[in-house]
Amino acid sequence: MLLEISDLHGGYGGADILHGVSLEVGEHEIVTIAGTNGAGKSTLAKAVLGLLPRMRGRIALDGRELAGLAVEDRVGAGLAYVPQVANVFASLTVLENLKVVPGVDDPSVAIARQLDAFPALKPRLRQPAGTLSGGERQMLAFARALLKRPMLMVLDEPTAALAPALVAQVLDLVAQLPARDVAVLMVEQRARQALAISNRGCILDQGRVVLAGPAAGLLADERMASLYLGTGD
């Protein structure tokens, strides 16, 4: 497995939010973490990135133990992160957003590669990122995250605050990532739509895994769909 999380506990201050979470992400897989608000989904994503101040358990990427590594070292090990908010520099242009990513091998070639992958950004290179549409901003966030050729991208609510017409567009971008040799661990409130493009899913409730397995099986489970996935989306 590319990512292995075993018996993960942790939280903020003296209280645990995660209680023995275990899950895996294989190469070229999309795995969605779903659950109600406050279930611990974003906390789990932060733990993988090293942003959780207190934790115990095991997190390994491609066989390498991540415990004790700083965020920048985890990025160097092959992780990428697109947060829910503040995922681009709004005052910088699209091109400046791409140029400021540190440690990119052959930046000109890397940027050209991402612009070929996200051609809608090409006519907006001189445009401030804050003036982009929600979908375009997510394209830019993805392009930035992909510049260093990560093995795994962690996405925290990639469709948050997007108009319904843009949700499918962003999830289509996510669905294309495995073809670019990037696995995905995605936290997403629109669980039905996210699971529809996923290989597997994990349902959290109060910081515990209550169901995990193939995405199709989760979608077909009427009780779990009613309790954790909602009737909309």
N, C-alpha and C positions, 0 to 999 in steps of 0.2 A: 504494500500500500504506500502511496505517496505521502499522505498525512495520517498519522496515528495519534489519537487522543485517548488516553486511558485514565479512568478514575480521577477525573479533574474536579477539584474543589477550589472554591475561591470567591472573593468578593471584595468589598470595600469596608474599611474599618474592622469591626469585630464580627460582622455577620456574613455568613456564606450566602451567596446567590446561586452558585453552581454546586450541586451535590452529587459527585461521583459520575460525571458525564464521560461517556466513552463513545467515540465514533471514528470512522475512517473515510478517507477520500482517495480513490484510486486514480491512476494516471488517466487523463482524458475523460474524467468524470465531472458531472455537475451534481453536487449534493446540496439540497436545500434544508435549512433549519427553519422550522415553523413553530407556531405556538401563539398563545394569547399575549397581550401586552404584559410586561413584567415577568415573562417566563424565563428570562435569562439569555435570550438569543443574542443580543448585541454584546452582552457581557462575555459570552463564549467567543465571539469574534475578536473582542479585545484581548482575551487571554491568549489566543493564537498569535496575535501580533506583539505580545509582551506589554500590553497597555493596562493589564489588570494588576493593581498594586500588591495583591496578596493571593497566592494560589499554591496548591500542591497537586501533584499528579504528573503525568507524562505527556509531553507533546513532542512529536518527532516528525521531521520533514525529510523525506527521502533517506530515512535511516539515521538522520542526524538529530540528536537531542537538542531541543531549543531552550530548555530551562537554563536560566542565567544569561541568555543572550539579550543584548539591548535591541531595541526596535530596528535600528539601522543595520545591525548584524543579521537580524532575521530577514530583512530585505535583501541583504547581500547573499543570504543562503538560498534565496529563490522565492520569497514571499512578496506579494504585492497587495495593496489595500486601497479600496475605494470607499471612503466613509460616506455616511448618509448626507452630511452637510459639509460645507467648506471643502469640497473636493477639488476645487480649482481656485486660482488666484484671480478674483473678479476684476481687479484693477489692471492686471497685465493682459497683453494681447494673447491670442491663441498661440502664436509662435513663441512668445516669451514664456508662456506656461510650459511649453515643451523644452525650451532651452535651459530652464533653471533646474531641471532634474539632475542631481549630481551622480557622478560615477557611471555615466553611460559610455559604453565603448563605441567609438566612431559616431558621435552625436548626429552629424549631418546625414549619414546613411540610416541611422536608427529613426530619425524624425521623418525622413522621406518614406521609410517603410510604413510607419504608422499613418502618414497622410494618404498613402495608397490604400491602406486598409479602411480608412475613414475619409473617403473623398469629399464628403460634405464639409469638412473642415478647411479644405484648400482655399475656397474663395473668402474665408473669414480669418485668414492668418493675421491680418493687421487689426482685427476687431477686438475690443476688450471682451474678455471672457464673461464678464458680468452682463453683457448685452445679448448673449446667446440664448436660444430657447432651451427649455429643460432637456430636451432630447439631445441637442447639440452639446450642451454642457456635459452630459453623461458620456458622449462620444469622446470629448476632450479628456475627461477624467480617465476613461479606459485607455486612451492613447498614451497618456502620461504614465499610467501604471504598467503598460506593456513595454515601455522603452528599454527596460533592463532585462527583458526576456525572462520573466518569472516562470516558475514551475506551477505555482498555485496563486490564484487571485482570490482574496477574501472580499466579498461585497456585502456591505451593510445597507439594506433597504434601497437597492438601486432604483426602484420605481417610486420612492416616496415623493409626495407633492407633485407628481407629474399628472398632466391631463390624461384622461383615459385613452385618448388617441395615441399618446406617446408611450404608454405602458408596453404595448406589443412591440413597438420599435426597439425599446431598450432591452426587453427580454430576448428579442431576436439577436441583438448584439451579444448577449450573454451566451446564447445557444451556439454561437459561432466560435467561441473561445477554445473549446477542446480541439477543433480542427487546426488551431494554431499552437497546439501542444501546451495549452494552459488548462489545468484543472481549476474547478471553481467550488468554493464553499460560500454559499449565499444565504444570508439572513433576509427574509422577505415576508412582509405582511400579506401580500397577495399570494397566499399559499397555493391556491389551486392553479393559477397561471404559472407560478414558479415550478411547481412539481411537474407540470405538463412538459417542461423542457429539461427536467432533471432525470438522472439515472436512479438516484436514491434520495430518501428524505429522512429527517429526524424530527420528531415532535417533542418539544420540551414543555414541561408544565412545572412551575415553581422550581426551576433549576434542575429538574430530573428528566431523563429520557424516558418517555412513556410509550413510545413506539418508534421503531426504525426499520427500514427495509426498502425494497424497490418502490419507486415513486408511484408506479401504476397501482401497486397494492394499497398504498396509503390513500390514494384518490378513490379507490373502490370500497374502502372501509367506511360504511355509512355512520357508524357510531363515532369514529374518530373524526370524520369529516364534520359531523354536527358539532362536536365538542371543541375542536381545535382549528378547523379550516374555515368555518363560517359557511353561510349559504350563498354569499354573494361572490364578488370578484369576477 
